[in-house]
Amino acid sequence: MAYSTKDEQRFVNCTLSGPVEVYVRDGRIVRVLPLRYGKDDAEPWSIEARGHTFTRPNKASIACWVQGAKQYVYSKDRLLTPLKRVDFDPYGKRNPEKRGISGYEPISWDEALDITVREIVRIKEQHGPSAIAVTGSSHDSWGNIGYRMSALDRFWNLVGCTWIDHDPESWEGSYWGAIHAWGFHWRLGQAPAYDLLHDTFHHTEMIVFWGSDPSTTSGDYAWNETDNWRFHMKKLGIKFVFIDPFCNFTAVIGGDTWIAPRPGTDCALALAIAFTWITEGTYDREYVKNRTYGFEKWKAYVLGEEDGVPKTPRWAEEICGVKARVIVALAREWAARRTTLAAGGRFGMGHPGRAAYGHEWSRMMILLLAMQGLGKPGVNAYSTTGGAPADWSFFFPGYADGGISGGSSGPRELGPRGFPDRPVSSSIRQRANRAAFPECVMNPPVTYRGIYGYYGQSAQQQFQLLTFPFEGYSTIKMVYRQGASYIGTMMQTNRWVRMYRHPSIEFYVNQTIFNEPEARLADIVFPVCTNFERYDIGEWDGISGYSRHMGPTNARVIVLQQKCIEPLGQSKSDYQIFTLLAERLGIKKEFTEGRDEMQWIKRMYEVSDLPKAISWEDFRRKGYYIVPVPKDYKPKPAFRWFYEDRPRDTPDWGPGIVDRPINDGRGLSTPTGKIEFEAQTLVRFDPNDPERPPVPHYIPSFEGIHSKDLLQKYPLQLISPHPRCTFHSQNDGKSMWNEEIPHHRRLKNGYRYWVVRMNRADAEARGIADGDIVKIFNDRGAVLAITTVTERIIPGVVHSYSSGGGYDPMGEPGRPTTVDRGGTINQLTSARFLSKNCAGMAPGSCLVQVEKWTEEGK
Amino acid sequence: MTRYAMTIDLNRCIGCYNCQIACKDEHVGNDFPPIAVSQPTFGHFWMGIEERERKLSPSHIRVVYIPRLCQHCGEAACIRAARNGAVYRRPDGIVIIDPEKAVGQKHLVEACPNGAIFWNEAKNLPQKCTFCAHLLDDGWKEPRCVQTCPTGCLHFGDLDDPESDIARFRREQQPEPLRPDLQNKPSVLYAGLPKPHVSGTVVYGDRDELAAGVSLTLTGPSATLTARTDAFGDFAFDDVAPGKYSLHCSAAGYAPFTRTFDMTGDILYLGEILLQPAG
């Protein structure tokens, strides 16, 4: 009989990087395709501008690792049974120092669950629930029911724990900086891109991409959805300028010019642009006068009246390495054209903001925009990700709405709709800052300012001083980790390894899909199935929370994630694992509310707007629904209302009533309601903070081109932006097909090495050739990588993507001198915060040396 | 008749590698007799990407991603080299390696001048792209690599249908073979293959300022080309055939500038052209 795909079952699922069709035969996945939209789906929207029409594609664009999802499911690195470390004896010697060294033995689910429950009870009895530290992984398997903010939160809020708080690591600069320039604390400093695709197509003449590589990072989960937009922009004649020490992946296909400042000097470049505009009178005086505050102080600093140093293009050239005449040309062209600024892959993300004093860069990006009339047609803050036509009035929750937990960040709309029956939230005040968690465990007390959760209730919350442990609460005795290994995304990764091996951690559970770095440090490991092996419900890129309405997809695709195959081996869904633990702890009813996964899914369907559009039966059978864009759709571009000084007409949910003196819909949430050159929140908090003064300054990096002594030892600057071929550490180091992409890993002598990019001059000076294995090192760690010699990175700088997932120590785990063969670049980055009052990560400020690895092959 | 072919628009390739991986998704772990049997999990690239990094000037670097696959040649070296009819062309133009008859014929790997045939050690079998003929035979419109391409740079279809996307694209773009020297009538053609490139930067020498909007004329063996500098004083001429050239540049108030050069290679950056005030 001839082969036919009609003999196969077809399912629909959603991943963290796109919705897919899954073909199954005999209980095995045959193929995975990006979802094709059909004739009975919403009609594609079009934008007509400048004589050309752009119509959205009629299929999803997915990431490379989602195209390789079959190999993800069938990877040899899947965990298929519960595991116990061989020398972990919960009744005797626990041997914590053997974590990361000893092997594992399969045990039954009963045994694994019993040990874990006994430990939870013992530790609660002896120390109270705050002795248990819990955290999940961001961007883990897709689905609103199974996600960490849903099942994990509900279970542990019922049991009680100290949450390890994530913070806005991807846009540190915005959170600690932009909030004080333009507000948006309810979005943690990032502004939404409402209808900016329309605005750009119609009005923009030039886009400056500053530390921005949207073809690589694509504004979170949309992946290749936005590339067609940029091809269309090029067709419309929009010029693309790239400012980045690395000629990035968007630049090499669409760049009209590439300007390469040294890492950590972006603020000098920004100041020289402002200097040119001020001295040549080419900024928008009217806008500055009416829509901003404190310009005179900024002007005084720029012109050198404050400190005696005029921020001339020549001054900047000395610092950033960009020729003064290039800076002048850029400033003039920027002022002469309708210019949109793309600062970061989603506005505010990007490596210049994740570096020493990254908040200063983030604020300056906004101030440059303000000098050219942010909100004017064609002049906006837009990274060409997000901002497509969409009907945001159609309610479907995102993962950050809290799922079955009912806890929520951001707009909190799920709870009022009666989902779940009884929300649970943490009753334990103690929380730990993830960036400082190893120190909280190994060396308390630890004091830091700011983060108390992923909090966006006000601009002032980040000023709060905290000391861990909180008064009256316990230190940490047990760690419960759910989701993919993330230590590869944590600064100075060795700290985490040392922490997991520390004797104060009496018990460490890891609940995950793969045998990966953090699982290899655990006492007990629970094997989790992938999202193809269970049911769930979710919208593609449906984050909500602080990122609400920011999705860069071409369409709102809401998916009933159909179970395609049975869980591999003895793996189970996260929800089922928590249900089994809850049963043993006597809280099954409280945890499940009597629902299984499908009943939760149906309940979420019911409280959303889906029933108005599609019946439960049709939704369940078909597997997805596309929210149509209304025929009479009227674009209301972000900031246009502000530019025109009228009440806000975008569907944003802030500024809140509390943020404004009068609820007239006008103004930003800053104290003056305007864009602030001199931040009034900082004037009130600490006007004398030299590391974050009220007017943003160029402050030489604490680890960069001015670090004279350290440069003797470690003469190369390392930049490690968000990766192109994985989603952080996920989908790396798991024997997947993206490991055959030469930008990700390269095969040598049977091992797939992480890639480091190096200029020819730096390589030749060290006797390094393309394809050589090198050791990248500093006092914090040593990592092996394979060299890609390229002109795309400037001399003196090496580029290697952050967040590898393949930590592979060649010696005692956690020691700075132990060489990591797996390419965990964050071994090298510093745990020092952005600045003294800003507890965010700064991986962009990192000095290293690179040498040819000579022991290879011995 | 149906005559399947592919045209690849390199101007729209972003190097996402989804085509390479979709091919693996389809062909790893799946047998589709008599078209193909499964390929090894790693190491085969029936569809793969060749990258060419081209530094055109200090401020312009292009990467050209060239998807490489069996060219399904009209005059296929593999068919000639095969014993026992192990490689054949179907009436629709697709070249197939018979997974039974080709067992042991390792010389086919070397026979392909495009490097598109891979050796399966475990199966003792040469293997390559099939245009996913098993899917086309099942009524699918395109192979997996084409289906997954997010930017539509892979055009596939029936050349004998003048209304097909590929027929239209070929009329509009005049794509070329990757290796015209082989003269083997490939079914796969490319638009946007990199061409010899000349560029430079014009500077007002008296005031250290980049010269925007300056006109340039390039006179060469076969034609005269014109360009204007952009805001950064940069100019570029693409597709410049080998030969002797004369570049002329003039700006109001500045002395005319002329430079002659030999274009021999792929990329020539003329560096900075300093204009000096007239008189």
Interface residues (C-beta under 8 A of the other chain):
Chain A: A2 Y3 S4 T5 K6 R28 V30 R31 V32 L33 P34 R36 P57 S61 I62 A63 C64 Q67 G68 A69 K70 Q71 Y74 S215 W223 N224 E225 D227 N228 F231 K239 C247 F249 A251 V252 I253 G255 D256 T257 W258 I259 A324 R325 V326 V328 A329 L330 R332 E333 C725 W737 N738 E740 I741 P742 H743 T790 E791 R792
Chain B: R12 C13 I14 G15 C16 Y17 N18 Q20 I21 A22 K24 D25 E26 V28 G29 N30 F32 P33 I35 T41 F42 F45 E51 E53 K55 S59 H60 I61 R62 V63 H134 L135 D137 D138 W140 R144 Q147 T148 P150 T151 G152 V203 D208 E209 L210 A212 D230 A231 F232 G233 D234
